Amino acid sequence: MELTIRPATPTERLFACEQSLRIAERCGNPGHLWGELDNTGTVFLNSWETCVRSQNTPEFKAEFNTVLDMLRFDERYGGVLKNRASMIVYCLDHSQGCFRNGYEYAFRADTQDYSYLIRCTPAGDDNHVYIYPYRRDCFEQHMKLAEKGICFTTLDGKEKFRIPDGDMVRIITSEGGHFDRMARYVDDTHAEIGGSLYHAREFAEWMEQSGSQVIPMRSTLPDKCYNVLPNSDEIIIVRKGESGYYHTDKYGHDRAHAQAIVDECNAQFNVTKAQAAAMLAGSMFGWHVPAADPKRYDEQGKPIKSKHHDRDDAR
């Protein structure tokens, strides 16, 4: 059996955890394994939980056991599941799979028929591993469709904004409170918002009836950044998802000097000029407008000219 393994991409990491039954069925997910490694490699405590029973076939079980042995004992795969120490070394040597501030690592292993998303937690005393197998053809088809993103619409079906699978949205209530929820792609007209399934128009109806509004909390934007207040030399702080700005005690001698200070402050937090420009637009014109997306700007934070003008874009 041929087996390849590599660090999972940020999008693939979404599938290195338990999925809803709807998404699991679309991706051909038989279930998942939880395991705990010891120091010697002689003990591998584990348990299996079935998800889609029709996918948990004898043929899959036979392959899964073989793949598990290869990841534990075959030196070609770096000893990722050999023992605790070996898993830690493997994760550190493949840091591209790191996420959640270094607490977890995700890898993708492929055979001809299945893709296995492996999540390792080598930090502290955990040393756990989770393996989520998927029918490779179903999984790749779903991933391809999900590249379109999740569309949020108005009541009449007009697109308000679109976010990638796995991004967060903020629901602002009529009382002024808010709560953030993850959005997952199901198909072109359905998404899971906080684990509940909605048709795009059904969700728009809920927002209308409850007097609420939904805005994107784009993962491509920082939580906050510095900016120069338009038509002023004052340096301000903008927070993602919030209208308006916060004052600071920073000022420049003139606008150019203020911008230089802002650029230096943002660079310390790895905030790009494109992100800062998008944050300013979102705080002024609404986070749903295209101008609040950093992909609309070049490296200098200047708007990228498009052949097609967006009606909702901030001018």
Disulfide bonds with the S-S distance in Angstrom:
none
